[in-house]
Amino acid sequence: MMNPPRISQIGGPTVLIEIGGLRLLTDPTFDPPGEYRLPHVVLRKVAGPALAAKQIGPIDAVLLSHDQHADNLDHSGREFLATAARVFTTRAAASRLGGHVVGLSPWEPVSVTAPDGGELEIVATPARHGPAGIEPLSGDVVGFVLTMKNDQNVRSIYITGDTVWYEGIAEVARRFDVGLVLLFAGSAQTRGPFHLTMDTNDAIEAAHAFPNATIVPVHTDSWAHLTQSAQDLTRAFEALGLAHRLNVIEPGGTWTWRFDADQASASDRSRSPVHAP
Ligand SMILES: [Zn+2]
């Protein structure tokens, strides 16, 4: 059985995932605080990353939810893409970024071979970056589901990307046995009195849709346009008796996902013994 996956919060949407000997990075952002002029808004970054790009080490694949927003891919993040062995993102982003960047449509799978010969399946998932009809304004976004194909004891990891709760997320819940959700929250507001990433209500919908999953919020810090914090999520989950489902990792923190302890049901154990890592 492989070592338990490790999740390190770098800051904003940037998370290091170590699984099966592979090192993956979500939306790379390493710039210091500053301002970014987008066509419709000026985004203001208020805190730098917990780790600099050069401290991250070699990356087997960047999982880039979209390239068109500076809070998901900033200047240093763009430079970082060239250093990663692989980059997976939307088809639109791949055509803009070029090089070795691979575009995926929702539900399209790719696989990456781990150093130990194991196979990690990566499936792109749909995302809607705001209310119904936002797509022409927001541009395309994808999420990702990660599944180690050679280890039956591990449920999938779902990275939502920038999205609100909607039917597409419910479909991810129907198609995959997810044990860990990296939930892009923060209730971002840049275009009006509506949110573009998950708010507390959306996160609670997701917690119910993925009943076997631990919810790790990301994309809740470092930017002025984020209107809800990880603490807001904690208070909302506590109020609804769901605090045990939420796991907040502070920027700079690393958490080891002890899936063997919290996932294997009694029947799973009898069928396939779980060994300590
Ligand atoms: Zn975005």
Residues whose N, C-alpha, C, O or C-beta is under 5 A from the ligand:
A	BS01	ZN	H69 N72 D162
